[in-house]
Amino acid sequence: MKKIFDFIVEAKAELLKVNWPTKKQTLNYTLIIIGVSVVISLFLGSLDYLFGGILKNFIVK
């Protein structure tokens, strides 16, 4: 039982050392991730549309 208590105390001490991001930083990072995800999905979607059109026009005919 003492090992469990020691673990909890040490875990709490380590969590107090962590440099947590502020609310503004978290919001900025989230918006960056969403923006990059949208850009990549649009890029990949356009490539899919382009290659699908190429296959439909040249190979399927």
Biopython code that builds the backbone (N, CA, C, O; Angstrom):
import numpy as np
from Bio.PDB.StructureBuilder import StructureBuilder

atoms = [
    (1, "MET", "N", (0.825, -1.190, 0.000)),
    (1, "MET", "CA", (0.000, 0.000, 0.000)),
    (1, "MET", "C", (0.873, 1.259, 0.000)),
    (1, "MET", "O", (0.504, 2.279, -0.581)),
    (2, "LYS", "N", (2.024, 1.175, 0.653)),
    (2, "LYS", "CA", (2.924, 2.324, 0.705)),
    (2, "LYS", "C", (3.468, 2.651, -0.681)),
    (2, "LYS", "O", (3.665, 3.824, -0.999)),
    (3, "LYS", "N", (3.712, 1.642, -1.510)),
    (3, "LYS", "CA", (4.228, 1.885, -2.858)),
    (3, "LYS", "C", (3.216, 2.678, -3.692)),
    (3, "LYS", "O", (3.591, 3.572, -4.450)),
    (4, "ILE", "N", (1.948, 2.345, -3.545)),
    (4, "ILE", "CA", (0.910, 3.054, -4.289)),
    (4, "ILE", "C", (0.855, 4.513, -3.842)),
    (4, "ILE", "O", (0.767, 5.415, -4.675)),
    (5, "PHE", "N", (0.906, 4.745, -2.539)),
    (5, "PHE", "CA", (0.887, 6.103, -2.012)),
    (5, "PHE", "C", (2.110, 6.886, -2.485)),
    (5, "PHE", "O", (1.992, 8.041, -2.892)),
    (6, "ASP", "N", (3.282, 6.256, -2.430)),
    (6, "ASP", "CA", (4.508, 6.920, -2.899)),
    (6, "ASP", "C", (4.416, 7.266, -4.384)),
    (6, "ASP", "O", (4.849, 8.337, -4.808)),
    (7, "PHE", "N", (3.845, 6.348, -5.169)),
    (7, "PHE", "CA", (3.689, 6.605, -6.599)),
    (7, "PHE", "C", (2.805, 7.824, -6.836)),
    (7, "PHE", "O", (3.139, 8.677, -7.658)),
    (8, "ILE", "N", (1.690, 7.916, -6.132)),
    (8, "ILE", "CA", (0.766, 9.038, -6.300)),
    (8, "ILE", "C", (1.440, 10.348, -5.901)),
    (8, "ILE", "O", (1.281, 11.359, -6.586)),
    (9, "VAL", "N", (2.177, 10.339, -4.821)),
    (9, "VAL", "CA", (2.870, 11.550, -4.373)),
    (9, "VAL", "C", (3.917, 11.969, -5.400)),
    (9, "VAL", "O", (4.026, 13.153, -5.720)),
    (10, "GLU", "N", (4.682, 11.019, -5.918)),
    (10, "GLU", "CA", (5.700, 11.338, -6.916)),
    (10, "GLU", "C", (5.084, 11.796, -8.235)),
    (10, "GLU", "O", (5.612, 12.693, -8.892)),
    (11, "ALA", "N", (3.970, 11.183, -8.619)),
    (11, "ALA", "CA", (3.290, 11.591, -9.854)),
    (11, "ALA", "C", (2.779, 13.023, -9.724)),
    (11, "ALA", "O", (2.888, 13.809, -10.665)),
    (12, "LYS", "N", (2.226, 13.362, -8.574)),
    (12, "LYS", "CA", (1.747, 14.731, -8.353)),
    (12, "LYS", "C", (2.912, 15.714, -8.397)),
    (12, "LYS", "O", (2.783, 16.800, -8.963)),
    (13, "ALA", "N", (4.040, 15.346, -7.810)),
    (13, "ALA", "CA", (5.214, 16.220, -7.826)),
    (13, "ALA", "C", (5.713, 16.444, -9.253)),
    (13, "ALA", "O", (6.109, 17.556, -9.603)),
    (14, "GLU", "N", (5.695, 15.403, -10.070)),
    (14, "GLU", "CA", (6.117, 15.537, -11.473)),
    (14, "GLU", "C", (5.147, 16.406, -12.262)),
    (14, "GLU", "O", (5.575, 17.217, -13.084)),
    (15, "LEU", "N", (3.843, 16.248, -12.025)),
    (15, "LEU", "CA", (2.854, 17.055, -12.740)),
    (15, "LEU", "C", (2.970, 18.533, -12.392)),
    (15, "LEU", "O", (2.643, 19.387, -13.216)),
    (16, "LEU", "N", (3.430, 18.847, -11.191)),
    (16, "LEU", "CA", (3.627, 20.244, -10.816)),
    (16, "LEU", "C", (4.828, 20.856, -11.551)),
    (16, "LEU", "O", (4.915, 22.078, -11.670)),
    (17, "LYS", "N", (5.737, 20.039, -12.035)),
    (17, "LYS", "CA", (6.911, 20.522, -12.766)),
    (17, "LYS", "C", (6.608, 20.796, -14.239)),
    (17, "LYS", "O", (7.385, 21.467, -14.918)),
    (18, "VAL", "N", (5.491, 20.282, -14.728)),
    (18, "VAL", "CA", (5.154, 20.408, -16.144)),
    (18, "VAL", "C", (4.809, 21.855, -16.463)),
    (18, "VAL", "O", (4.110, 22.519, -15.698)),
    (19, "ASN", "N", (5.306, 22.341, -17.601)),
    (19, "ASN", "CA", (4.992, 23.680, -18.070)),
    (19, "ASN", "C", (3.746, 23.587, -18.942)),
    (19, "ASN", "O", (3.845, 23.346, -20.145)),
    (20, "TRP", "N", (2.569, 23.777, -18.336)),
    (20, "TRP", "CA", (1.309, 23.629, -19.045)),
    (20, "TRP", "C", (1.069, 24.843, -19.928)),
    (20, "TRP", "O", (1.368, 25.966, -19.523)),
    (21, "PRO", "N", (0.527, 24.634, -21.149)),
    (21, "PRO", "CA", (0.231, 25.778, -22.021)),
    (21, "PRO", "C", (-0.949, 26.585, -21.483)),
    (21, "PRO", "O", (-1.818, 26.064, -20.784)),
    (22, "THR", "N", (-0.952, 27.864, -21.828)),
    (22, "THR", "CA", (-2.067, 28.710, -21.412)),
    (22, "THR", "C", (-3.285, 28.402, -22.282)),
    (22, "THR", "O", (-3.201, 27.664, -23.264)),
    (23, "LYS", "N", (-4.418, 28.989, -21.894)),
    (23, "LYS", "CA", (-5.647, 28.776, -22.662)),
    (23, "LYS", "C", (-5.490, 29.344, -24.076)),
    (23, "LYS", "O", (-5.959, 28.745, -25.044)),
    (24, "LYS", "N", (-4.833, 30.495, -24.189)),
    (24, "LYS", "CA", (-4.625, 31.117, -25.496)),
    (24, "LYS", "C", (-3.719, 30.253, -26.372)),
    (24, "LYS", "O", (-3.994, 30.081, -27.559)),
    (25, "GLN", "N", (-2.648, 29.713, -25.805)),
    (25, "GLN", "CA", (-1.741, 28.843, -26.562)),
    (25, "GLN", "C", (-2.476, 27.587, -27.034)),
    (25, "GLN", "O", (-2.310, 27.163, -28.178)),
    (26, "THR", "N", (-3.279, 27.000, -26.163)),
    (26, "THR", "CA", (-4.029, 25.800, -26.520)),
    (26, "THR", "C", (-4.996, 26.088, -27.661)),
    (26, "THR", "O", (-5.129, 25.285, -28.585)),
    (27, "LEU", "N", (-5.669, 27.232, -27.597)),
    (27, "LEU", "CA", (-6.586, 27.620, -28.666)),
    (27, "LEU", "C", (-5.828, 27.829, -29.972)),
    (27, "LEU", "O", (-6.274, 27.370, -31.024)),
    (28, "ASN", "N", (-4.689, 28.515, -29.918)),
    (28, "ASN", "CA", (-3.891, 28.741, -31.127)),
    (28, "ASN", "C", (-3.410, 27.431, -31.732)),
    (28, "ASN", "O", (-3.503, 27.240, -32.944)),
    (29, "TYR", "N", (-2.902, 26.535, -30.912)),
    (29, "TYR", "CA", (-2.421, 25.243, -31.410)),
    (29, "TYR", "C", (-3.565, 24.443, -32.033)),
    (29, "TYR", "O", (-3.384, 23.792, -33.061)),
    (30, "THR", "N", (-4.738, 24.495, -31.409)),
    (30, "THR", "CA", (-5.895, 23.777, -31.938)),
    (30, "THR", "C", (-6.299, 24.329, -33.298)),
    (30, "THR", "O", (-6.583, 23.565, -34.220)),
    (31, "LEU", "N", (-6.326, 25.654, -33.428)),
    (31, "LEU", "CA", (-6.691, 26.274, -34.701)),
    (31, "LEU", "C", (-5.657, 25.959, -35.784)),
    (31, "LEU", "O", (-6.017, 25.764, -36.945)),
    (32, "ILE", "N", (-4.391, 25.910, -35.415)),
    (32, "ILE", "CA", (-3.351, 25.549, -36.383)),
    (32, "ILE", "C", (-3.562, 24.126, -36.880)),
    (32, "ILE", "O", (-3.478, 23.870, -38.081)),
    (33, "ILE", "N", (-3.835, 23.205, -35.971)),
    (33, "ILE", "CA", (-4.053, 21.804, -36.343)),
    (33, "ILE", "C", (-5.270, 21.679, -37.257)),
    (33, "ILE", "O", (-5.228, 20.961, -38.256)),
    (34, "ILE", "N", (-6.352, 22.376, -36.918)),
    (34, "ILE", "CA", (-7.553, 22.315, -37.750)),
    (34, "ILE", "C", (-7.264, 22.899, -39.131)),
    (34, "ILE", "O", (-7.683, 22.332, -40.141)),
    (35, "GLY", "N", (-6.547, 24.035, -39.185)),
    (35, "GLY", "CA", (-6.222, 24.662, -40.460)),
    (35, "GLY", "C", (-5.361, 23.777, -41.344)),
    (35, "GLY", "O", (-5.628, 23.635, -42.537)),
    (36, "VAL", "N", (-4.329, 23.184, -40.762)),
    (36, "VAL", "CA", (-3.443, 22.294, -41.525)),
    (36, "VAL", "C", (-4.217, 21.074, -42.010)),
    (36, "VAL", "O", (-4.018, 20.621, -43.138)),
    (37, "SER", "N", (-5.087, 20.545, -41.176)),
    (37, "SER", "CA", (-5.890, 19.387, -41.570)),
    (37, "SER", "C", (-6.807, 19.713, -42.742)),
    (37, "SER", "O", (-6.960, 18.903, -43.655)),
    (38, "VAL", "N", (-7.417, 20.894, -42.721)),
    (38, "VAL", "CA", (-8.297, 21.300, -43.817)),
    (38, "VAL", "C", (-7.499, 21.466, -45.108)),
    (38, "VAL", "O", (-7.933, 21.016, -46.169)),
    (39, "VAL", "N", (-6.336, 22.111, -45.021)),
    (39, "VAL", "CA", (-5.505, 22.320, -46.215)),
    (39, "VAL", "C", (-5.062, 20.982, -46.805)),
    (39, "VAL", "O", (-5.132, 20.789, -48.019)),
    (40, "ILE", "N", (-4.614, 20.072, -45.969)),
    (40, "ILE", "CA", (-4.169, 18.766, -46.457)),
    (40, "ILE", "C", (-5.338, 17.987, -47.056)),
    (40, "ILE", "O", (-5.182, 17.335, -48.088)),
    (41, "SER", "N", (-6.504, 18.049, -46.418)),
    (41, "SER", "CA", (-7.657, 17.315, -46.965)),
    (41, "SER", "C", (-8.090, 17.896, -48.308)),
    (41, "SER", "O", (-8.466, 17.146, -49.209)),
    (42, "LEU", "N", (-8.043, 19.219, -48.455)),
    (42, "LEU", "CA", (-8.372, 19.821, -49.745)),
    (42, "LEU", "C", (-7.361, 19.427, -50.815)),
    (42, "LEU", "O", (-7.734, 19.153, -51.956)),
    (43, "PHE", "N", (-6.087, 19.399, -50.448)),
    (43, "PHE", "CA", (-5.047, 19.005, -51.393)),
    (43, "PHE", "C", (-5.231, 17.555, -51.843)),
    (43, "PHE", "O", (-5.206, 17.257, -53.037)),
    (44, "LEU", "N", (-5.415, 16.667, -50.877)),
    (44, "LEU", "CA", (-5.591, 15.254, -51.220)),
    (44, "LEU", "C", (-6.897, 15.016, -51.976)),
    (44, "LEU", "O", (-6.950, 14.184, -52.883)),
    (45, "GLY", "N", (-7.940, 15.739, -51.606)),
    (45, "GLY", "CA", (-9.206, 15.615, -52.324)),
    (45, "GLY", "C", (-9.088, 16.082, -53.759)),
    (45, "GLY", "O", (-9.666, 15.474, -54.660)),
    (46, "SER", "N", (-8.343, 17.160, -53.981)),
    (46, "SER", "CA", (-8.160, 17.638, -55.358)),
    (46, "SER", "C", (-7.325, 16.656, -56.177)),
    (46, "SER", "O", (-7.596, 16.452, -57.361)),
    (47, "LEU", "N", (-6.314, 16.048, -55.559)),
    (47, "LEU", "CA", (-5.541, 15.030, -56.270)),
    (47, "LEU", "C", (-6.412, 13.829, -56.620)),
    (47, "LEU", "O", (-6.314, 13.281, -57.717)),
    (48, "ASP", "N", (-7.258, 13.427, -55.687)),
    (48, "ASP", "CA", (-8.169, 12.311, -55.947)),
    (48, "ASP", "C", (-9.105, 12.636, -57.102)),
    (48, "ASP", "O", (-9.320, 11.807, -57.986)),
    (49, "TYR", "N", (-9.658, 13.839, -57.092)),
    (49, "TYR", "CA", (-10.550, 14.268, -58.163)),
    (49, "TYR", "C", (-9.806, 14.308, -59.501)),
    (49, "TYR", "O", (-10.330, 13.859, -60.521)),
    (50, "LEU", "N", (-8.594, 14.841, -59.493)),
    (50, "LEU", "CA", (-7.786, 14.936, -60.716)),
    (50, "LEU", "C", (-7.464, 13.551, -61.282)),
    (50, "LEU", "O", (-7.688, 13.293, -62.465)),
    (51, "PHE", "N", (-6.946, 12.673, -60.444)),
    (51, "PHE", "CA", (-6.577, 11.345, -60.914)),
    (51, "PHE", "C", (-7.804, 10.514, -61.282)),
    (51, "PHE", "O", (-7.749, 9.692, -62.196)),
    (52, "GLY", "N", (-8.909, 10.730, -60.570)),
    (52, "GLY", "CA", (-10.156, 10.049, -60.936)),
    (52, "GLY", "C", (-10.631, 10.475, -62.307)),
    (52, "GLY", "O", (-11.085, 9.648, -63.097)),
    (53, "GLY", "N", (-10.529, 11.762, -62.594)),
    (53, "GLY", "CA", (-10.892, 12.251, -63.917)),
    (53, "GLY", "C", (-9.978, 11.722, -65.006)),
    (53, "GLY", "O", (-10.431, 11.375, -66.097)),
    (54, "ILE", "N", (-8.685, 11.661, -64.703)),
    (54, "ILE", "CA", (-7.739, 11.103, -65.669)),
    (54, "ILE", "C", (-8.063, 9.641, -65.955)),
    (54, "ILE", "O", (-8.090, 9.228, -67.114)),
    (55, "LEU", "N", (-8.302, 8.874, -64.930)),
    (55, "LEU", "CA", (-8.642, 7.458, -65.123)),
    (55, "LEU", "C", (-9.941, 7.312, -65.907)),
    (55, "LEU", "O", (-10.047, 6.457, -66.786)),
    (56, "LYS", "N", (-10.914, 8.135, -65.593)),
    (56, "LYS", "CA", (-12.218, 8.031, -66.252)),
    (56, "LYS", "C", (-12.097, 8.397, -67.746)),
    (56, "LYS", "O", (-12.734, 7.762, -68.587)),
    (57, "ASN", "N", (-11.301, 9.394, -68.069)),
    (57, "ASN", "CA", (-11.211, 9.862, -69.455)),
    (57, "ASN", "C", (-10.266, 9.026, -70.323)),
    (57, "ASN", "O", (-10.547, 8.815, -71.503)),
    (58, "PHE", "N", (-9.186, 8.562, -69.777)),
    (58, "PHE", "CA", (-8.170, 7.909, -70.609)),
    (58, "PHE", "C", (-8.133, 6.388, -70.483)),
    (58, "PHE", "O", (-7.828, 5.699, -71.456)),
    (59, "ILE", "N", (-8.428, 5.872, -69.336)),
    (59, "ILE", "CA", (-8.274, 4.428, -69.134)),
    (59, "ILE", "C", (-9.602, 3.699, -69.293)),
    (59, "ILE", "O", (-9.648, 2.631, -69.905)),
    (60, "VAL", "N", (-10.665, 4.248, -68.762)),
    (60, "VAL", "CA", (-11.945, 3.565, -68.761)),
    (60, "VAL", "C", (-12.573, 3.582, -70.152)),
    (60, "VAL", "O", (-13.319, 2.666, -70.498)),
    (61, "LYS", "N", (-12.285, 4.603, -70.953)),
    (61, "LYS", "CA", (-12.859, 4.691, -72.298)),
    (61, "LYS", "C", (-12.526, 3.473, -73.047)),
    (61, "LYS", "O", (-12.912, 3.337, -74.208)),
]
sb = StructureBuilder()
sb.init_structure("model")
sb.init_model(0)
sb.init_chain("A")
sb.init_seg("    ")
for serial, (resi, resn, name, xyz) in enumerate(atoms, 1):
    if name == "N":
        sb.init_residue(resn, " ", resi, " ")
    sb.init_atom(name, np.array(xyz, "f"), 0.0, 1.0, " ", f" {name:<3s}", serial, name[0])
structure = sb.get_structure()
